[in-house]
Each structure stands twice: as C-alpha cells, then as structure tokens.
C-alpha cells in the first residue's frame, strides 16, 4: 500500500537542511515548487512571507504541512490548530487527522486520541481512516502502558559527532571506531536551479571512542565510500568476510530519493573500490537501503535491508537475500508478518549473538513517529515484535538502533527527540545517541505476586494530565497565606481577558516579524493551553462524579507550580494557593455535590497535594522583575504558572488497598539537608498488620536517591524505610518532593506517597 505520509528514509535525509532561497518574496507558487521537490524549509520561508499579507486558513494549512514534513511538530501543531479553529475548517477535511498526529508527536496521546476519534466521524480518505484507527490503538496502548522490564540510560554524545543538521546510522567497528553519516552542504558554484544554490549530501564520517566511551572529534571517512555526487550513508559491517555495505542515494529529487546498496571489500591492506550489489537487490525504479548483516550457520552472509519494491506487505518493508561469497546474491525474500506491516518498517539491525532483529516501524503500537522494536528469530521465522520501551523510544522518530559487538549491553540509536541539536524547531533534526542497559526489573517470585496495575484506562484517564494556568501571583496577589477562598474558574475568567495585555507587553519587540510571531504564540497559548485544558477540567469533574456515584473509591494527585520571578519560599505559597483554588472548585462543583465524598466525609475521594513552587521551572525562564515582558508576559513564563492533575487511581475495596499502611494524604516533611553531601532519610510509617509481612515492591522517583533497606511489617512496630540521597550536585531549595511507591506482599494495588524536604547551603 502506498503511504500518504512521507516515509522517514526520505525525511531523514532532509532533516536540518536549509536551502538558500533565491528571494524572500511572498510567492505562494515558489513555495509550492519548493514543497513539491521536498525543500520544506524553503517552502516555509515563502509561505510565512505570504502569510504576513494573506492570513488565511489556506496559507496556514500550507505552513502546517511544510512544518510537519520537516518534523517541526510544535509549529505544525500551532498552524493546524489555527486552521482547525477557523470558520473555514470544513474546507480542510484532513486537518484534524494531522492535528491529532502532531499532538501524538508532541507526547499528548490523550489529545491525539480525542482528535483521531473526531476525525473518524467524517473521514473521507480510506488510507488515513485506516491509519487513524491504528493510531487510536497506539494512543490507548501508550495510556495503558506499564513499566518496562528493562531500563536504559540514553546519552547525547555532544558536538564531537552531532551538529545542527542531521546525523544518523552510527555503528561501532571493532571496539573503538564509530562510523556514521552526517548531512553537509557542499558548494556548487554556478547553479541555475531556482530553488537552491548548494548541494547538500549525506557523507560518512568516523570518530574514535575515548576512554569514557564517547566519540572524539569526527573526521570525514577516506576509504572511498563517499561520493561527490550522491548521498553516502547507512553503513553495515561484515567483519567475517571483511565487507562494508552502504547506500548511495540520488541527491536532487528530495521527493523520492532513490537509493541503492553497494559493497566494499578489504583486501591488500585497503578498502577496494565499491561495487553495486547484483541480483535483484537493487531493483530499478525502487529504493533499496538500510543494509544489515546476519550469518547462516556456515557463516554465509544474510543481508537484511529496507525496500519499497513490489511484493511486500506495504510501504517500506524489510527483506533479506543470501550472499554466497563470490556469487550472485540469491532471491530477495520479504520477512512478512509479524515484522512487516502495511505501514513502514526501516533501519534493520541484526544482533547475531542473540539472534535478534531490531528495526523501526511507524505502524506497530508505539509512542509516536517511528519506534524501535525487537523480534527474535532468523530468516523466515520471527516472533511477535516487542516495543523497546519509553526510554529507547520517544514521541518523535527513533531509528537506526545498533548493538555494540564488544559491549552487547550498549550501542547507538538515531532520534530527532527533544534535546537534539537543530536549525529551527527543536525536533527538526536527527542526532546520534548512545544507549546502555542500566538495569533489569526482577520478576516476582510467584505468579500471584506479579503487580496488578490499576484497571484499564477509562475516559477520565485519557484526559490526564490536565494543566490549568494562572496569571502571575494569582490567586490573591501578595498574600502570605497558603490557602485561598477563590476558585479556579474565577481566576480563569479574569485570565482570559488578559490576552491583549500579554500582547501589549511585547510592542517593543524587534520588528513586525518578531512581534507577529509572539502574538501568534500568545493566541495559541490562550486558545489551546488555557481554554482547552479548562474545558477538559469541566469534563473531568463530570466523570469524577459518575465514578463516585458508581461506588468507586478514588485517589488523585494535584501538583502546583510557579514561575521563578518570586523567591522560592513565596513560590511555594503561590503553588499551595493554586492547589487550594482547584480544591475549592471541586468542592463547589454542582453546589457542593462532591464534598460528601471528600476525605473527611466518607473518604471516597482522596486528594494528594504536592506544591513544587518554582523548583521544576525551566531554567531558561526569566526571573528579572525589570523585564516583565519576559518574566511575566512571555508564554514560557506563563506555562510555568499552573497546577496539574497528575494521576487518578481506583481503590475499589479494602482487599485491593494497602490497607494495613497509614500513608499520608499530603506530602510528609522529612527534614532539612545540606547540598554538597549525602543525606540519610528515615521514613517511619504506621500500620495495622495483624500478621508479619513485608513490602514486595518499593521504588523512588529520583536517580539520586538509593533505597538502603526497609524493615518487615511486624505487628506492634512501625515500618521503617531507609533512603540515601546524593545532594553533591543539588541546588538549594525551600521545598522539594520525592515520590515513593509501595506495595505490600499479597496485595494488589501499588500506591505512591510524597516526601517533602528542604536543601540548604553548607
């Protein structure tokens, strides 16, 4: 099945590529020309120029499409939202589908699920309808997912390898030489092309690993693998036969980018001139790319690769061919299901030691974009692929997973996740990341002790997390109290009338283009972040009431945050007042109908309150009171002033509770500690156990805290938990919170409490 969505093997060559445009005239036709050729960033330049003059949904939709195809998910979401919320939205029947997709790529599975459902009510495109149904399943899978059994650390190697453009396909040769591909601009004087003046090529680089396992400064590979006219990329190593397989791709037509697989053999002390593989591996008119090497028992090479050739399951599929030494490659065989799907499967890597195939798919259930999967097997026999989990995968694209042969619990992957370097848009461009297996969650001793996670997510879980926003120092400005009589809707109504105040604070911005961009961001914040979340909160309250009427017992966590403009101690008070306004709103809902379910009146609704203050605020947000356009009226500062409803747990009956433990409903203050040193924390919990038992699960939500041990739960004695906190790199804080998750042996529900502590200077 031919995919409407551009396959990543095309997009990955384009990420981070900025063409040199001929002129900056508001020319829609020139933008369309660039768009059709795959020069999306050039198209964006033209479309934005036109949008200043003609602010219509039609132009906004073109901008959204170009941002989407250049993987700038945030900007694409903004412009799709502009079109979707316009009176002319019906003229763009696929807008809500792509709006949902951008929510998904931005990590909002709940919002994506809602828009996919709405899109399907009037879908008119069979392929998008089919994909929307699959994406709904993926969103539900994300919302229902449980902790993975394996855990990884992911590290960004930095600028020695990565750049603001795109890097991909890192593979380790031996134990210390890293080979990978990087996008580079190559001057091409005298070009008469109307769209670009430079030739941009993927080229193969190499870097030596240092003693820390990270790459030193990279240099251009000089083994004859690079072409001066084509993209050189996707290296695969065959150390048994001393071969290197790689891909050469045509440079000019970025809408298709046909690729072919080549091989270079090491002989007489050097790498020989590369040759195109024979047989039908490189089928005319189709792409063959992403080679990966496996072996038969007699050491004959199996070449796995990606191709869009006919005869596959759909889109890009993974194929294989046997490569007898010195003979024509054998027939190309499709791996079939369950590896291949009607979507795209790309970037295979075969781990010969463990007989595992790693690959990326945009159809199998995942976290968004392309996810990395693993399937055990060989040739024509494969087990059901397993998603590698939320540490390896992200809401963006995750591809080119490789395993180091010398250190099999480590390797590399490629991703455009947040944190990658970029030219424009923080998810535009691919970077190389190093991964390591950090730990494996032990399996329970008996099947009866296996964790039972809360019931399958309901409609209310799909709304979470809900983020509700406030103006600076609201509610009750300058108050020294930790509570308020104001409810959230009162602050919300005042806040929604302040949109122009936020815009007026930026009238001295540097130029009309900057000012227009700031105003667009403010409009998007008020229309989507503020208003949309408030509407979800109203729906949330309706569903809470339904659950309580059905007899459910519920626990939910409400966290408060603040921007850094005030002192840490005052920001903690603001956070507590913001939480109080939400509690007030819950208590006043429908004339107080929920109060009879609250903790002191029956206990069916338990609220856990955590005031973070500004301790979690982005360090890039201004705290300068003399520049309130940035510290108060910027969207970045506004997003820090919020509360979040984080979780929603069903506590169905006494048999499913941690009934013998008295967990505090509010954060437990455990003391003050010094920065720059270790601190031991002793947590004491009351219980009512009649027989001796123990915890069979305990976890802390910080990599800087270690569980030293805990006592048995013995009648007549408190449960004592000993923790050690590493504050050597910590910053002083008036209030910090540490989640501790517990489960008693033989009981079914895992619950979380919060420890509050202070960090002081030495």
Helices and strands as residue ranges (DSSP letters): H 8-14, H 28-36, H 40-53, H 57-69, H 73-84, G 89-91, H 95-105, H 109-120, H 126-144, E 150-156, E 167-173, E 177-187, E 198-208, E 219-220, E 230-238, E 243-250, E 259-267, E 270-271, E 275-276, E 288-295, E 301-307, E 317-323, E 333-334, E 345-351, E 356-361, E 371-378, E 381-382, E 386-387, E 398-403, E 410-415, E 431-440, G 447-449, G 461-463, E 466-469, H 488-496, H 499-504, H 512-524, I 525-530, H 531-549, E 554-561, H 568-588, G 595-597, G 599-601, E 605-613, H 628-631, H 635-640, E 642-650, G 654-656, E 668-674, E 678-685, E 695-700, E 705-710, E 719-726, E 733-744, E 751-760
